[in-house]
Amino acid sequence: MENSTRNKENLTFQAEVSKLLDLVANSLYSEREIFLRELISNSADACEKLRYLALSKKNILGESKILEIKIKVSKKRKIIEIEDNGIGMSRQDLIDNLGTIARSGTNKFIESIKSKKTNDISAIGQFGVGFYSSYMVADTVAVHSKNVENDSSHLWISNGKDNYTIEELKKEDRGTKISLNIKKDSEEFLDSMRLRSIISKYSNYIPFPIYLKDLDTKDKEEKINEGNPLWLKDKKDIKKEDYKQFYNNISFNFDEPLKTIHFNAEGVINYKALLYLPTNQPMDLFNSERKNKIKLYVQKVFITDECDEIMPNWLRFVPGVVDSQDISLNISREMLQNNPVIDKIKKGITNKVLNEINTLSTKDNKKFLDFWKNFGAVIKEGLYEFNDHHEKLLSLLRFENSYSNNSMSLDDYVKNMTKDQKEIYYFANTDKEHIKNSPQLEAFVEKKIPVLFMTDAVDEFWLQNIRKYKEFEFKSISKGKVDISNLGIKQKDKKESNKKINNKINDLTSLLKKELKDKISDVIISGRLVKSPVLLVAEESGMDINMEKLMKMHNQKTPESKKVLEINAEHPMIIKISENLNNFDHKKVSQIILDQANILDGNILSNPSSYMENLTDLFIK
């Protein structure tokens, strides 16, 4: 940072902001028109913040009590101006909001673009950095702003490269004016009719009047948007495209809503709600800082979009509006916490959303499965919490499984349980291919006993909270002893020759216990292996193998637990080794068996070269 004049400062963008500006400037984008949507949305936010502030500071609006947004365009001057009389920004606000990452999701947006492997930046507004979309159409952007509670005002200017300037410059009225010097390849946006269509498309239901003025003509400014709250209208008077446009406005999602939930709640608590189930998964769905997308109004007055208490976090993908008649207009954000009215509204809209999802599951299974693929992992988080919705959530669960190619509900599982089965068997691992090829499944597949595949990381956590479904306990097939000898299709009688080697197998078991005593907790004859020679399972009282891997993956301090080694007494390799124990190096053959068990479990060997040497020695002998 350096001073170029007494009053004017030249500052450098934070590195992450520079990356974003470069991304915007060089993106292969097809919908540059979103810049106007983003700037209008920011102006509307500024107006909403001031309207909320005015609830507690009665005279803060002064003579300018009508909050509005004005857009001016000039082909001759090649400029577009977007001005609001909202809360405005101080000098520090300009630096924090436009020059640094401090109050934006710049880095997360860049990462999400990389993870999606696309240059489509249309979702930029989801991350609070929509302002930067200005540089898709402008080579220079100027922001002149005056905070409602400050006497001073400042001008921020940048060409979107490395630097920006800020200087104190007088502005009579509160609010913010953004001036865009339009690039030559973006002159289509200097047409007032083009701007009118963009405003109508994206911002028709912004709850503040939006005026458009062509500075090259003598025409008066014209109000473009409808602005009447959509959620207060009768459903029969609302077109499908109106619902979609409002959904796009409030959510920053640009798909078709899968389901629109519009209802009035009347009784002890009165409120109106307009909520949506998205079709596609938002890019920031699993962002730990993502908040819900619910805007709270009181008698049409915007209060906040940061009320986490009004929608559970496991439904954070549901955008919408709630307008209550039973909350005081003077309520503060702090007072929203532990508020009994908010608690009742939360319970009401949560039940409504879950009922609608359940209806979707019973009426259109294909659509529901697509929805579940996108949002099921988030919904499951609700089972990890202590709440009143577990029964409804459990009925929505769908799993891939060993029994069928179709996704299976818990009720489906219960219907397909074998005679005398007392537990719901599951296999937890985030690697689906590992599950399908794992030796743990062999006996279950052969005996046609269904196993649910738990492939989301959250599964291991909610299973600790939800121990059973109906009267059936959940049982991991990779933890502790699993006895399915009397269930399902009966296995063929063991060959007489195998009976004769029982003693030799016992000798091998004893040898493995001795040689591997520092690495495993026990060695047992397996009742679940059919094709594979060995496997590792967690002890009954220990942590499930997959859970342990997840904890380590997230750098949680997890003590290394010893596993149980199971051997398949009917496998040719195990029989061969047991019959020739005296011909092998006991230490080496024991380590080979353990290494093979680790390989089958998907573990990386700590010393693969030693494994190859031991294996080579085994074959040479």
N, C-alpha and C positions, 0 to 999 in steps of 0.2 A: 504494500500500500504506500502511495506517495501523494503529496499534495501538489497539484498543478497550479492552483490559485489559492487564495486565502479561504475561499468559500467552496471550492470545487475539489472533490476527491476522486482519484482514479484508483479503483480497487480491482482485484483479481478474483474471478470465479473460483469457488472451491472445485477441486479436481473432478468430483463426481458430477457436478453441474456441467462442467466443460464436456465431459463424456456424453451427457444427455444431449447437449446442444449440437455436438457433432453427429450424434445418432439422428436427431431430427433433421439436420441439414442434408444428410446423405441417405435418408431412408427412401426405399422404393414404396412410396405411399400412393394410394389411389383416392383417398378421401380427405383431401386437404381442407375441405370445408369444415372439418371438426374444429378448426382453430376458433371459429366464431362461437360455436357451441360452448367451448371451454371458457372463453373470455366472458360470455354472458353468464355462465354458471358461476364464475368467480364474483361477478358483479352482484348476482342474486344473493350469494353467500354474505357479501359485505352488507347488503341491505337487511338481510335477516338478522345478522349480528347487531346491527344498530337498532332494529325494531325490538329485539330482546332487551338490549341495554336500556331502551326508553321505558320499559316497564318499571324499572327501579329508579331511573333518573328522568323525572317527568318533563323537564324543560330542555332536555338535551337536543331535541329536534329543532328547536328555535322556530323560525317562521316556515322553514322548509319541511313540512310534516308529511308530504306525499313522497314516498320512496319510489324511485324510478330509474330506468336505464335508457340512455340515449345513444343512438348509433348514427354517425355521420359519415358520408362517403363523398369523395371528389375524384373524378377521373382525371381532371386537369392537373390536380396537385398530387395525384397518385397516393392518396392517404385514406385510411379508415380509422375512425375514432370510436372508442367504446367508453362511455362515461356513466358513472353511477354517483348517487349522492348518499352512499352507504357510510359505513364506519370509517373508512379511510385508513391509511397507513402512515406511521411515523418513519423517521429516517432508519431506525433500527429494524422496524418491520420490513422495510424494503430490502435491507441487507439479509435479514433472516429468511424471508420468503422467496426472494428472487436471486440471491447471490450465494447462498449456502445450502447445505443439506439439512440444517438443523431442524427445520419444520416441514420437511418434504419427504417424499418416498423415492427420491431420485435414484438412489442406488438399487432399491428393490425393483423399481420399474426396469432399469437396465438389465438386471439379472433375470427378470421374468421374460423379457424379450429374447435374451440369449437362450433360456431354457426352452422356449417355444420355437426357437430357430426360425423366426419370422421377423420381417421388418414392419409388420403392421402395428402402427403406434396408436390405433384408434382407441385403445383402452387407457390412454395416458392419464385421463381424469381420475381413474380409480386410485391413483397413487398420489393425488394432491399436487401434481406437477403439470397440470394442463396449460398453465401460462406459457410454457416453453413451446407449445405447438404454434405460437405466433410466428416462430422463425421458419415455419414451412412456407409462409407466404410473404414475409417481410424481411428486408435486409437490415433494417434498423427499427428498434422498438423503444419508445419513450413512455415512461410511467410518471405522471404528475399526481401527487397524492397529498391529502391533508387529513390527518386523523381528527375525529370529531372533538377530542378532548385536548388537542394541541393548538397552539397559535401558529406554530411554524408549519411550513409545507416544503416538500422536496421533489426534485426532478431526478429520475433514474433513467439513464440512457445506455443502450448497448447494441452493438452490431451482432451479438451472439457468438463472438469469437472467444477471446480469453479474458477480456476486461469489461468493466462497466464504470460509469461515472455517476456520482451523486452530488448534487449541489442544492443549496437552499434557494428556493424560488417561490415568490409569492403566489398563492392561489386563494381566491376570495372565498370559495365555497368548499365545504367538507366533501370528502369522497375521493374518487380516483378516476383519472382520465388516461386511457391507454391509446397512444397514437402509433399506427403502423405505417411505415413507408413501404409500399407494396412492390415486390420484385416484378421484373418484366414478365416472367413466366407465370405470374399469378394475377394478371390484370383482369381476368374474368370476374374476380371478386370486387372490382370497382363498379360493377353494374348493380344498381339499386334493386332491380328485379331479382337478380341472383341472390342478393342478401336477404330479400324478403322471403324467398322460398326456403332458404337455410333456417331462418328464424322460425318460420311456420313448421318446418320439419322437426327441428330439435327442441325448440324452446317455447312452444305454444302455451304450455301450462306453467311456465315460470310465474310465480304469484306476485309479480310486480309488472307494471306496464313497461313495454319495450317500444320505444319510438324510433322511427327511421327517417332521416333527412338527407336528401341529395343536395349537397352544397353547390352544385353546378346549375341548379334550377331555382325558380322562385316558388316552387311547391312548398306547402307547409309540411312540417313533420307529421308523420302518420303513425298511429298506434297499430302494431302488427299482431301481437299475441292476444289470445283470448283471456288467459290469466285467471279465469274463475276456477276455484279449487275443484278438481275432477272428483275427489272423494266425497264431496257434498252433493253431487248430482245423483239423480235417480238412475239406477243401472239401465233401465230401458231407454234412457236418453243418451247413452254413451255408445259410440261406435267402437268396433274392435280396434281400428287403427288409432283411436284416441287413447285407449288403454295401452297400446304398444308404445306410443310416443311418450306417454307419461312414464312408463316403465323404463324406457331408454334414458329419459331425462334424470330420473332420481337414482338410477342404479349404475349408470355409466356402462351397462351391458348393452350390447347392440344385436343380440339375438332376439328371436321371438319368445315371449314368455310362455313357458309350458302351461301354466295355469294362473288365472287371475282370481284373486280372493277378495271380493268387495262385499262388506257387510256392515250392518248397524247393530250394535249391542245395546239393548235397552233393558232396564231393570234396576238392580241395586247400583250398578255402575253403568253410565251411558258414554259411549264413544263410537266413532266411526273409524273403520279401517279399510285401507286398500293395500293389499299385499300381493306379492308375485312369487311363483316358483320359476326360477330360470330354467332354460333349456340346456345351456352350455355352462361349463365350469369356469368361473372367473379366474383370471391368472393369479390373483393374490389370495385365493381361498385358504391356502395353508400358511399364509404369512402370519407369524405369531402376533404381529401388531394390528392385524385387521380387526376392525370393529364392525358391529352390525350396521346395516344400511337403512335403519328405521328413522324417519323424521317424526318428531313429536310436536304436535300443534295443540294449542288450547284455544278453542273457539276461533279457529282460523288463523291464530297468531302463532308463528313459528317460535318454538322454545329452544329446541336443541336437536342435533343429530348425533349427540354423544351420550345418549342415555342407554348404557349397557344393561340397565335393570329391566328394560321393557321387552327384551327378546333374549332367550338363552343363547349363549355363544355357539352352541352346536346347531343353531338355525341361522348362523350369521350370513348365510348365502341368500336369505329371504329379504329383498328390499321392499320398502313400502312407506306408508304414512299412517299414523294414528292421530286422530283429533278427538280430544276429550272435552267434555263439558263439566267434568267433576274435579278438575284440578284448578287451583288458583292461578290467575294470570301472573301473579307476583312471585311465583315459585322460583327458587334458585336451583341451579344444577345440583348443589349439595343436598337440597331438600328432597330431590328426586330419589335419593338413596333411602332405602327402608321406608318408602312411602306406601301405605296400605292400598291406595288407589292404583298406583303403578303396579304393585304386586298382583292385584286382581286383573288388571289389563293384561299383564304378562301371562298369567295363567289362561285367560280367555283366548288370546291370540295364538298361544302355543297349542292349546287344544284344537283350535280351528285349523291351524296349519297341519297338524298331525292327522286330523280327520280327513282333510283334503288329500293328503298323501296316501292315506289308507284307501280312500275311494279310488284313487288312481290305480293302486295296486290290484284292486278287485275288478275294475272295469277295463283297464287297458294294460295288460301285463307287459307288452313290448315297450311301451312308453315308460312304464314304471322301471323296468330293468335298465333302460338307458339313463333314467334319472338316478337310479341307485348307483350305477357305475360312477357317475359324476359326484354324488353327494353322500353316498352311504358311509364312507369313512368318517365324515364330519358328524353325521347324525349319530353314529355309534358313540361319540364322545358323551352324549347324553346318558349313556348307560354307566359311564364312569363316575358321573355325578350322583349325588343323592337327591332325587326329585320324585315327583308323583307320576312320571310319565313312562316308567320302565315297561309296564305291560304293553302300552301302545307301541313303544319303540321295538320291543322284542318281536312283535307281530310283523314288523316291517323288514326285519333282517333277511338277507338273501346271501347264499353261499354257493360257491363252486364246491364240488364234492366228488367222492370216489365212486358213488353209486350211479350217477346219471350225468349226462352232458348238459342237462338243464339246471339253472340255479334253483336252489332248494331253500324253502322257508323252514323255520323250526317245526311248524305243524306238519310240513311235508316229511321232515326227518322222522318225527314220531310215528307217522303212518307207515313208514318204510323200515322201522326197526324190526329186527329179527325176534323170534319167539324167545321169551325169558330175558331179553336185553333190558338192563336196568340203568344204563348210562348213555349219555350223548357223547359219542367219541368225536374228537376234533384233532386236527394237526395244524399247529401255528407255525408259519414261516412266511416271510415277505417274498420269498423267491418261489413263484408258482411252479416253475419247472423242477426245482428241487423237491417240492412236495410230490409231484406226480411220479418222479423216478426214485423216490426214497424207499429204502428197505422197510421202514416202519409200516408202510401200507400193505405189504405183501400178503399177509394172512387175512387182513380185512377184505382185500379185493377177492382173494380166492374163496372166502367164506361168504361173500356178498353182504358184509356188514357195513352200512354206510358210515363214512367219515367226512365231517365238514372241514373244508379248508379255510383256515383263518389267515388271510393274506394281508390284512392291514395292520400297521404297527399298533394301532389303538386296541386291537383285539385282545392282546395280552393283558391290557390294563382293565378293560371293562369285565373281562372274565373273572378277575379277582374280586370284583364287586358283585357280580351276578353269578352266583354259584350253581343255580339250577334253572331249568325251564319246566314249569309244572312240577311233577314229582321226580323228574330225571336230573341227576347231577351231570355237570359237564366234566368230561374226563379227557385229559391230554394223552395221546398215544405215544408221546415222546418223553413221558415222565412216569417213573415208578413202574410197578408190575402191572401188566394188562393180561388178564386171563379171559380169553375168548374160546377156550377149548370146547365148551359146551354150547356155544352159540353158532348160529348160521349153518352153512353146509358142512357136514362132518368131513374131516380130512381122512384120507385113505389110511388104512392100518399100516403101521410101520413094518417094514420088512424084517423078517426074522434075523437076517444078517446084521441089521442095525442094533438089535438087542444084544448081540454078542459083543459089540464094541462099547457098551455102556461104561464098563470099567475103564477102558482106555480114554473115553471122553472125560470121565471123572478125573483121570490122571492129568489130562490137558488142562482142565479147569483149575485144578490145584496148582499146577505149574504156573499158569497165567496169574493167579492170585498172588503167588510168591514173587514172580519176576516184576510184576507191574504194581506192586502194593503202594508205591509212592505216587502213582499216576492215576489209578482208578480206585473206586470204593469197593467194587465187588465184581465177580464174574459169575454169570448164571447161564443155564441152558435156556435158549429163547423159545417162547411159545408163539411168537409172531413172525419169525423169519421163515420164508419159503424158498426163495431163490438165492438170496444173498448169504454170505458166510457169517458176517458179524454186523453189529450195530452198537451205537452208544445211546444210552438214555439217561435222563436225569434221575436222581434219587427221588423217592416219593415225597420226602420232606424238603427237597431242595428246590431251586429255581428252575423253571422250565428252560430247556436249552435255547429256544428262540428268544425268550425274555432276557436271558443272560447276554445273548449276542446284541440285542437291541440296546441294553444298558451300556455295554462297552462301546457301541457305535456312537452313542451320545455322550461319551466320556464320563459316564457315571462310575464312581468307584465301586466296583463289583469284585468281591473276592473270587479267585479261581476255585470253582467247585469240582470235586472229583465226580466222574460219571460211572455208571454201571455198564460193564461190557457184557453184551449178550452174544452167545455163539450158537450157530445153527448146527446141531448135532448130526443132521442128515446131509449137510453139504459136503461134496466130495473133497474139497480142500481141507476142511476141518477133520474129516475122517482120515485123510491121507497123513496129515500132520500127527494126529493122535496115534496112528498105527506105527509111526516112525520116529517117535519122540527121541529115542536114544541116538538117532542118526543126525539130529539137528543140534546146533548151538542154541541152548534154551533161551538165552538172553535175546539173541537175534530174532528167533522165530516169534517170540512173544512181542517184540517191538514191531515186527512186520504186521502181525494181526491187529495191533493197536493202531498202527498207521493206516491200515486199510479201513478200519472203522471210522477214523477221522476223515479220510477221503470221502467215504460214503455219506458222512454227515456234512460235507461241504466245507470242511475246515482246511486251512492252509497248513501244510506240514512245516514244523519249525526247522527240520533238517531233511529236505527231500533227497539230497545226495546220499545220506546215510541209508535212507529207505531203499534207494536203488542198489546200493552196495549189498545190503542184507538180502534183498530179493534175488540178486544175481548169485550170491553165495548159495542160497537155498536151491536154485535150479541146477547149479553146477554139481552140487552134492547129490 
